[in-house]
């Protein structure tokens, strides 16, 4: 009776070859994942399909890397409802998290913080305020024709402003508040920004948030108020826009007690945690 010989264990050469192949696959995966992460930084908020088209990968491959980046806390998923497109399932868009920004390096942030700190020390706080104002002047110039093209209704203007903010990476959205209130003066719109590319800079220099609020007031022609900011620890930046009042070309950042609570933008990320 013959017995088949037991399989011989793989020799060192075979084991080394298998290890080298596995290491090569892992390195290739890491390079691809870094490309996806860099693309999210450059183009976010962006969908998986858009990333696939830009990078030349299949949707399944892109989603696999996006899932891994989300598990590692390097990106966040924002669910964006487009008010101008009507009801429907919110679109999933990917943006870089604070950890992701650190992973890619934040040398530019440190340089900007140091430069503004030096400017404030040498020329005083007003110099920083003037710099922030000039920085947001370009935003106002670009957004004005978009907002004016939306017509005279404040709700439509706010939607146009939210869309412009989304195109600049701020993940803008709007919600009408008080539509069923007995007094028309209670009607308002909440303009929300779910992401801020200069969040850390704005946390150290609040003039950036204040100048942005002033731009919104001038574009919409009403007195707007900030309810929350990402820079101060909020989940979103929320701006209160009174629709029921007459037009007032002013901006005030004091928050009255009767204002509604800010809207929370949906997030779907395994990592929990403002481009002028």
Buried (B, 14 or more C-beta within 10 A) or exposed (E): EEEEEEEEEEEEEEEEEEEEEEEEEEEEEEEBBBBBBBBBBEBBBBBBEBBBEBBEBEEEBBBBBBBBBBEBBBBBBBBBBBBEEEEEEBEBBBBBBBBBBEBBEBEEBEEBBEEBEEBBEEEEEEBBBBBBBEBBEEBBEEBBEBBEEBEEEBBBBBBBBBBBBBBBBBBBBBBBBBEEEEEEEBBBBBBBBBBBBBBBBBBBBBBBBBBBBBBBBBBBBBBBBBBBBBBEEBBBBBBBBBBEBEEEEEBEEEEEEEBBEBBEBEBEBEBEEBEB
